[in-house]
Amino acid sequence: MATARSFWKGHLRLALVTIPIRLVSATASEDKIALHQIDRKTKQRIRYQKVAGEGGKVVAQSDIVQGYELDDGNYVLFEPDELDKLKLTTRHTVELTEFVEACSIDPLYFDNPYYVLPDGDVAEEGYRIIRDALRATKKYGVGQLTIRGRENLIAMKPCGDGLMLETLRYAGEVRDADDVFAGIGTSKLKPELIEMAKQLIEERAQKFDPGEFKNHYAEALRALVKEKVAGGLSTEVAGGGDEPSGGKVIDFLEALRRSTGKSKEKPTAGSAKARTKTAASRQKHEPVKRAPPKAQKRKTRARG
């Protein structure tokens, strides 16, 4: 089993069964590039000072307390020991108190993922039993976990050959979608538009593979760092040529037709073939203009 740094160690409890486990972060930060603010002249990193008021007076760390802002702009202050009393005692136990259908948790509630590993050879059998049972029933185990004195709502599910624990947002941390989308119109849409959109989706449907997508900005930034170190010139961000030029608005119906291949090919005005076709069409449909009859010349007699 691969060695990974543990984020948390404790026990997984299911009724009377207790299994030693450890949590490992499921996300990696290697792909993220941290940039710092630097003084151009001194080449030193910019540091921040904690100041109070508009005067910019530097405040000592011992004089800083937490505060809750009221509607009138005043603050309710809390001493450190007052907040410490509210922190829960770390029990180092994840207790699965209920089980729900896998599709019953809205993805909006998922927060941070962690891999769950058995802590020791003795724990592996019970670990695998819980994993296979969750997979067979298509259920998520739901419970709570105390981390750094705060209680987190969690869901546990099978993940490959192991288990994954994800912290969940509480109901009060999620905004009601009905309130947010209340202003969107409800008038009937054209069935033709919906059918073409459905066709476009079906034509491009495939299994999601995150490896197919590249972080072009991160790659370009790494290349720029290497070039700077080597003393070269800067480079352009990869993929910059794919930006739309803008200036032309296309009808939504026509855009769908083009995407689904239903748009009729229109000849370009600059091609000789288009000009010939246009001229022939005009000759076919426009009436022929005849020249007006010539005026009869009057015979005049010369005056003697």
Secondary structure as GFF3:
##gff-version 3
##sequence-region A 1 304
A	DSSP	beta_strand	8	14	.	.	.	ID=ss1
A	DSSP	beta_strand	17	25	.	.	.	ID=ss2
A	DSSP	beta_strand	51	52	.	.	.	ID=ss3
A	DSSP	beta_strand	57	58	.	.	.	ID=ss4
A	DSSP	three_ten_helix	61	63	.	.	.	ID=ss5
A	DSSP	beta_strand	66	69	.	.	.	ID=ss6
A	DSSP	beta_strand	75	78	.	.	.	ID=ss7
A	DSSP	alpha_helix	80	86	.	.	.	ID=ss8
A	DSSP	beta_strand	93	101	.	.	.	ID=ss9
A	DSSP	three_ten_helix	102	104	.	.	.	ID=ss10
A	DSSP	three_ten_helix	107	109	.	.	.	ID=ss11
A	DSSP	beta_strand	110	118	.	.	.	ID=ss12
A	DSSP	three_ten_helix	121	123	.	.	.	ID=ss13
A	DSSP	alpha_helix	124	137	.	.	.	ID=ss14
A	DSSP	beta_strand	139	147	.	.	.	ID=ss15
A	DSSP	beta_strand	150	159	.	.	.	ID=ss16
A	DSSP	beta_strand	162	168	.	.	.	ID=ss17
A	DSSP	three_ten_helix	171	173	.	.	.	ID=ss18
A	DSSP	alpha_helix	177	180	.	.	.	ID=ss19
A	DSSP	alpha_helix	191	203	.	.	.	ID=ss20
A	DSSP	three_ten_helix	210	212	.	.	.	ID=ss21
A	DSSP	alpha_helix	216	230	.	.	.	ID=ss22
A	DSSP	three_ten_helix	240	242	.	.	.	ID=ss23
A	DSSP	alpha_helix	252	260	.	.	.	ID=ss24
A	DSSP	alpha_helix	272	285	.	.	.	ID=ss25
###
